[in-house]
Amino acid sequence: MNDYGSSFPVDASLKSYTDAAKKEKSEGKIEDCDEVKLGKAKGILRIEKTPSSNTDPQRITFQGYFGSIGINIVASSAAKDFLAYQSQLESIVRSCKWE
């Protein structure tokens, strides 16, 4: 976690995260993205595309802010197992609530 202080432009940063994820999705670089709130934390949830090697990791990530505190959460599995565990991995990430 990083606490950037009250002068950090959180809204601009969140917009940048969101715009970048939507662009990556439209270019086919990631599978999906969604703006989410985890309690009072706001950010973007990304699901990576399947990598070329089925033993490489495939990740679900949340990148956002709780106030001015930066948050990154990552859940992953080997690509060959990702579809079997995707809903559980996403549930783990979404269960992190910042209050």
One Martini backbone bead per residue (centre of mass of N, CA, C, O) as a GRO file, in nm:
protein
   99
    1MET     BB    1   0.100   0.034   0.017
    2ASN     BB    2   0.004   0.377  -0.056
    3ASP     BB    3   0.053   0.709   0.082
    4TYR     BB    4   0.003   1.017  -0.093
    5GLY     BB    5  -0.206   1.192   0.007
    6SER     BB    6  -0.425   1.464  -0.045
    7SER     BB    7  -0.268   1.566  -0.320
    8PHE     BB    8  -0.355   1.329  -0.471
    9PRO     BB    9  -0.498   1.243  -0.795
   10VAL     BB   10  -0.725   1.009  -0.783
   11ASP     BB   11  -0.929   1.056  -1.013
   12ALA     BB   12  -0.719   1.067  -1.241
   13SER     BB   13  -0.602   0.786  -1.189
   14LEU     BB   14  -0.861   0.620  -1.224
   15LYS     BB   15  -0.911   0.710  -1.514
   16SER     BB   16  -0.649   0.594  -1.624
   17TYR     BB   17  -0.699   0.300  -1.553
   18THR     BB   18  -0.966   0.273  -1.709
   19ASP     BB   19  -0.873   0.361  -1.991
   20ALA     BB   20  -0.650   0.147  -2.020
   21ALA     BB   21  -0.832  -0.105  -1.990
   22LYS     BB   22  -1.026  -0.044  -2.227
   23LYS     BB   23  -0.805  -0.043  -2.440
   24GLU     BB   24  -0.696  -0.330  -2.390
   25LYS     BB   25  -0.964  -0.465  -2.459
   26SER     BB   26  -0.999  -0.350  -2.752
   27GLU     BB   27  -0.700  -0.484  -2.827
   28GLY     BB   28  -0.682  -0.778  -2.675
   29LYS     BB   29  -0.497  -0.780  -2.396
   30ILE     BB   30  -0.766  -0.830  -2.243
   31GLU     BB   31  -1.056  -0.983  -2.142
   32ASP     BB   32  -1.135  -0.789  -1.886
   33CYS     BB   33  -1.334  -0.510  -1.739
   34ASP     BB   34  -1.409  -0.336  -1.415
   35GLU     BB   35  -1.581  -0.126  -1.227
   36VAL     BB   36  -1.512  -0.107  -0.869
   37LYS     BB   37  -1.618  -0.184  -0.531
   38LEU     BB   38  -1.434  -0.220  -0.215
   39GLY     BB   39  -1.624  -0.079  -0.053
   40LYS     BB   40  -1.436   0.227  -0.045
   41ALA     BB   41  -1.296   0.114  -0.285
   42LYS     BB   42  -1.165   0.225  -0.598
   43GLY     BB   43  -1.167   0.056  -0.932
   44ILE     BB   44  -1.000  -0.198  -1.132
   45LEU     BB   45  -1.093  -0.494  -1.299
   46ARG     BB   46  -0.880  -0.757  -1.424
   47ILE     BB   47  -0.858  -0.987  -1.706
   48GLU     BB   48  -0.654  -1.192  -1.837
   49LYS     BB   49  -0.524  -1.340  -2.082
   50THR     BB   50  -0.427  -1.612  -2.226
   51PRO     BB   51  -0.143  -1.750  -2.234
   52SER     BB   52   0.070  -1.934  -2.433
   53SER     BB   53   0.134  -2.077  -2.167
   54ASN     BB   54  -0.019  -2.309  -1.946
   55THR     BB   55   0.204  -2.237  -1.704
   56ASP     BB   56   0.131  -1.964  -1.693
   57PRO     BB   57   0.005  -1.694  -1.558
   58GLN     BB   58  -0.326  -1.599  -1.457
   59ARG     BB   59  -0.504  -1.287  -1.394
   60ILE     BB   60  -0.649  -1.106  -1.124
   61THR     BB   61  -0.707  -0.750  -1.090
   62PHE     BB   62  -0.666  -0.478  -0.854
   63GLN     BB   63  -0.687  -0.118  -0.909
   64GLY     BB   64  -0.664   0.137  -0.647
   65TYR     BB   65  -0.856   0.328  -0.393
   66PHE     BB   66  -0.823   0.439  -0.044
   67GLY     BB   67  -0.843   0.721  -0.093
   68SER     BB   68  -0.483   0.768  -0.097
   69ILE     BB   69  -0.459   0.456  -0.111
   70GLY     BB   70  -0.287   0.222  -0.270
   71ILE     BB   71  -0.415  -0.067  -0.462
   72ASN     BB   72  -0.307  -0.418  -0.496
   73ILE     BB   73  -0.464  -0.708  -0.641
   74VAL     BB   74  -0.374  -1.064  -0.666
   75ALA     BB   75  -0.497  -1.339  -0.868
   76SER     BB   76  -0.376  -1.681  -0.941
   77SER     BB   77  -0.301  -1.913  -1.211
   78ALA     BB   78  -0.264  -2.143  -1.407
   79ALA     BB   79  -0.390  -2.140  -1.715
   80LYS     BB   80  -0.500  -2.439  -1.715
   81ASP     BB   81  -0.681  -2.354  -1.435
   82PHE     BB   82  -0.846  -2.090  -1.455
   83LEU     BB   83  -1.141  -2.166  -1.531
   84ALA     BB   84  -1.186  -2.343  -1.272
   85TYR     BB   85  -1.098  -2.070  -1.073
   86GLN     BB   86  -1.218  -1.790  -1.147
   87SER     BB   87  -1.453  -1.747  -0.945
   88GLN     BB   88  -1.277  -1.771  -0.689
   89LEU     BB   89  -1.073  -1.549  -0.753
   90GLU     BB   90  -1.281  -1.322  -0.778
   91SER     BB   91  -1.398  -1.354  -0.492
   92ILE     BB   92  -1.144  -1.283  -0.342
   93VAL     BB   93  -1.111  -0.998  -0.448
   94ARG     BB   94  -1.412  -0.897  -0.381
   95SER     BB   95  -1.379  -0.956  -0.057
   96CYS     BB   96  -1.217  -0.703  -0.041
   97LYS     BB   97  -1.271  -0.471   0.224
   98TRP     BB   98  -1.276  -0.114   0.248
   99GLU     BB   99  -1.353   0.086   0.559
   0.00000   0.00000   0.00000
